[in-house]
């Protein structure tokens, strides 16, 4: 019985040591993550809003250049009908 108790005490101590090492690693990784997260905003490229371009009339295969407004409207309707399910 004493040998069994001694064996269990050794096993418990080994598990405690493993848990202590794991906790140490978790703390170090958490600190490293916080440090890296603090650096991210400085590393990101500034976001620039492009100036608004004047709107150009849409042209596509259904609306050839020089199409009349009614032809363009019909082509747009046909295109939308094909896309709607």
Secondary structure by P-SEA (a helix, b strand, c coil): caaaaaaaaaaaaaaaaaaaaaaaaaaaaaaaaaaaaaacccccccccccccccccccccccccccccaaaaaaaaaaaaaaacc
